[in-house]
Amino acid sequence: MKVTSLQGDPVDLVVWRERGTVDGLVEAVLDTNRGLAARGVVLPIGTTVTLPDPPASPVRKPTVKLWD
């Protein structure tokens, strides 16, 4: 999926806006888009960012109940 940055967008905001989370995705986006980090913290307006496929569903940890 390709998205375009808006004015004042850092990479994590672009990821959050499209995926709703940034858990482990910012690193994946930077790996997918070589040279993106060199553009600075705030991306230039109109920068095309390729988002990798989202990871499989996260492993759910069992819920701990303090009282039954």
MDAnalysis code that builds the backbone (N, CA, C; Angstrom):
import MDAnalysis as mda
import numpy as np

u = mda.Universe.empty(204, n_residues=68, atom_resindex=np.repeat(np.arange(68), 3), trajectory=True)
u.add_TopologyAttr("name", ["N", "CA", "C"] * 68)
u.add_TopologyAttr("resid", np.arange(1, 69))
u.add_TopologyAttr("resname", ["MET", "LYS", "VAL", "THR", "SER", "LEU", "GLN", "GLY", "ASP", "PRO", "VAL", "ASP", "LEU", "VAL", "VAL", "TRP", "ARG", "GLU", "ARG", "GLY", "THR", "VAL", "ASP", "GLY", "LEU", "VAL", "GLU", "ALA", "VAL", "LEU", "ASP", "THR", "ASN", "ARG", "GLY", "LEU", "ALA", "ALA", "ARG", "GLY", "VAL", "VAL", "LEU", "PRO", "ILE", "GLY", "THR", "THR", "VAL", "THR", "LEU", "PRO", "ASP", "PRO", "PRO", "ALA", "SER", "PRO", "VAL", "ARG", "LYS", "PRO", "THR", "VAL", "LYS", "LEU", "TRP", "ASP"])
u.atoms.positions = np.array([
    [0.844, -1.162, 0.000],
    [0.000, 0.000, 0.000],
    [0.898, 1.236, 0.000],
    [0.598, 2.180, -0.856],
    [1.364, 3.422, -0.908],
    [0.494, 4.569, -0.428],
    [1.084, 5.417, 0.419],
    [0.396, 6.599, 0.930],
    [1.292, 7.810, 0.723],
    [0.694, 8.986, 0.784],
    [1.431, 10.227, 0.590],
    [1.405, 11.027, 1.874],
    [2.553, 11.564, 2.261],
    [2.628, 12.342, 3.495],
    [1.964, 13.701, 3.319],
    [1.415, 14.187, 4.401],
    [0.803, 15.517, 4.436],
    [1.783, 16.475, 5.108],
    [1.410, 17.719, 5.187],
    [2.287, 18.722, 5.803],
    [2.556, 18.387, 7.267],
    [3.826, 18.333, 7.633],
    [4.225, 18.114, 9.019],
    [4.175, 16.677, 9.487],
    [4.028, 15.720, 8.572],
    [3.920, 14.315, 8.960],
    [5.283, 13.690, 9.254],
    [5.466, 13.139, 10.451],
    [6.596, 12.238, 10.680],
    [6.150, 10.828, 10.274],
    [7.082, 9.919, 10.143],
    [6.762, 8.564, 9.693],
    [5.752, 7.894, 10.619],
    [5.921, 8.040, 11.925],
    [5.010, 7.353, 12.844],
    [3.572, 7.840, 12.710],
    [3.353, 9.108, 12.373],
    [1.990, 9.614, 12.184],
    [1.370, 9.031, 10.919],
    [2.152, 8.896, 9.869],
    [1.653, 8.285, 8.634],
    [1.223, 6.847, 8.923],
    [2.044, 6.116, 9.655],
    [1.727, 4.724, 9.999],
    [0.478, 4.666, 10.878],
    [0.406, 5.522, 11.876],
    [-0.750, 5.533, 12.787],
    [-2.042, 5.829, 12.036],
    [-1.992, 6.801, 11.140],
    [-3.187, 7.206, 10.391],
    [-3.695, 6.062, 9.511],
    [-2.805, 5.283, 8.936],
    [-3.209, 4.224, 8.019],
    [-3.472, 2.885, 8.699],
    [-2.719, 2.575, 9.753],
    [-2.831, 1.257, 10.387],
    [-3.479, 1.275, 11.765],
    [-3.550, 2.444, 12.416],
    [-4.164, 2.528, 13.733],
    [-3.256, 2.100, 14.868],
    [-2.032, 1.765, 14.563],
    [-1.046, 1.369, 15.559],
    [0.345, 1.596, 14.968],
    [1.331, 1.678, 15.838],
    [2.709, 1.817, 15.363],
    [3.594, 0.685, 15.872],
    [3.019, -0.260, 16.593],
    [3.779, -1.351, 17.205],
    [4.578, -2.139, 16.173],
    [5.874, -1.894, 16.127],
    [6.763, -2.606, 15.230],
    [6.660, -2.218, 13.765],
    [5.713, -1.348, 13.437],
    [5.502, -1.000, 12.036],
    [6.424, 0.104, 11.537],
    [6.808, 1.026, 12.404],
    [7.685, 2.124, 11.971],
    [9.010, 1.555, 11.481],
    [9.557, 0.593, 12.204],
    [10.806, -0.030, 11.802],
    [10.642, -0.746, 10.467],
    [9.504, -1.423, 10.286],
    [9.240, -2.134, 9.029],
    [9.113, -1.151, 7.864],
    [8.488, 0.001, 8.113],
    [8.353, 1.023, 7.065],
    [9.725, 1.576, 6.690],
    [10.557, 1.830, 7.671],
    [11.896, 2.349, 7.382],
    [12.746, 1.316, 6.648],
    [12.569, 0.031, 6.948],
    [13.285, -1.028, 6.224],
    [12.790, -1.131, 4.782],
    [11.487, -0.973, 4.588],
    [10.892, -1.073, 3.257],
    [11.254, 0.118, 2.383],
    [11.335, 1.302, 2.982],
    [11.592, 2.546, 2.244],
    [13.004, 3.030, 2.534],
    [13.981, 2.431, 1.878],
    [15.381, 2.829, 2.074],
    [15.543, 4.303, 1.752],
    [16.247, 5.029, 2.613],
    [16.502, 6.449, 2.405],
    [15.436, 7.362, 2.986],
    [14.348, 6.792, 3.499],
    [13.273, 7.611, 4.061],
    [13.738, 8.336, 5.320],
    [14.521, 7.668, 6.144],
    [15.012, 8.276, 7.379],
    [15.932, 9.459, 7.087],
    [16.607, 9.437, 5.944],
    [17.521, 10.522, 5.577],
    [16.778, 11.812, 5.234],
    [15.476, 11.718, 5.021],
    [14.682, 12.913, 4.703],
    [14.386, 13.758, 5.934],
    [14.681, 13.233, 7.100],
    [14.486, 13.985, 8.331],
    [13.302, 13.479, 9.129],
    [13.120, 14.098, 10.288],
    [12.038, 13.683, 11.188],
    [10.684, 13.978, 10.573],
    [10.525, 15.167, 10.004],
    [9.274, 15.558, 9.350],
    [9.461, 15.350, 7.853],
    [8.608, 14.525, 7.271],
    [8.711, 14.216, 5.849],
    [8.286, 15.410, 4.997],
    [8.935, 15.613, 3.866],
    [8.477, 16.656, 2.953],
    [7.061, 16.343, 2.460],
    [6.270, 17.371, 2.211],
    [4.895, 17.189, 1.731],
    [4.933, 16.400, 0.420],
    [4.051, 15.416, 0.317],
    [3.937, 14.641, -0.910],
    [4.884, 13.471, -1.021],
    [5.607, 13.156, 0.041],
    [6.513, 12.008, 0.016],
    [5.690, 10.726, -0.041],
    [6.001, 9.866, -1.003],
    [5.305, 8.586, -1.120],
    [5.972, 7.584, -0.191],
    [5.143, 6.958, 0.644],
    [5.629, 5.977, 1.617],
    [4.938, 4.649, 1.331],
    [5.729, 3.601, 1.154],
    [5.183, 2.264, 0.946],
    [5.039, 1.590, 2.299],
    [3.812, 1.192, 2.626],
    [3.551, 0.504, 3.892],
    [3.569, -0.999, 3.645],
    [4.351, -1.739, 4.424],
    [4.351, -3.197, 4.264],
    [3.034, -3.778, 4.762],
    [2.768, -5.020, 4.383],
    [1.563, -5.688, 4.855],
    [1.589, -5.743, 6.376],
    [0.428, -5.570, 7.008],
    [0.414, -5.641, 8.475],
    [0.780, -7.041, 8.943],
    [1.414, -7.127, 10.105],
    [1.779, -8.447, 10.625],
    [0.532, -9.249, 10.984],
    [0.709, -10.531, 11.119],
    [-0.405, -11.386, 11.527],
    [-0.925, -10.924, 12.879],
    [-2.086, -11.361, 13.226],
    [-2.686, -10.965, 14.498],
    [-1.708, -11.170, 15.643],
    [-1.641, -10.198, 16.548],
    [-0.718, -10.356, 17.675],
    [-1.152, -11.517, 18.572],
    [-0.184, -12.121, 19.194],
    [-0.463, -13.227, 20.113],
    [-1.087, -12.644, 21.363],
    [-2.241, -13.150, 21.695],
    [-2.934, -12.654, 22.891],
    [-2.430, -13.387, 24.123],
    [-2.114, -12.602, 25.131],
    [-1.691, -13.186, 26.399],
    [-2.936, -13.516, 27.203],
    [-2.887, -14.581, 27.989],
    [-4.071, -14.935, 28.785],
    [-4.371, -13.850, 29.817],
    [-5.647, -13.650, 30.052],
    [-6.099, -12.673, 31.028],
    [-5.947, -13.244, 32.426],
    [-5.425, -12.436, 33.314],
    [-5.261, -12.861, 34.699],
    [-6.396, -12.250, 35.507],
    [-7.138, -13.092, 36.220],
    [-8.240, -12.626, 37.068],
    [-7.764, -12.640, 38.519],
    [-7.962, -11.541, 39.184],
    [-7.583, -11.475, 40.593],
    [-8.631, -12.115, 41.479],
    [-9.897, -12.027, 41.062],
    [-10.980, -12.633, 41.823],
    [-11.889, -13.373, 40.868],
    [-12.478, -14.489, 41.323],
    [-13.419, -15.247, 40.480],
    [-14.800, -14.720, 40.616],
])
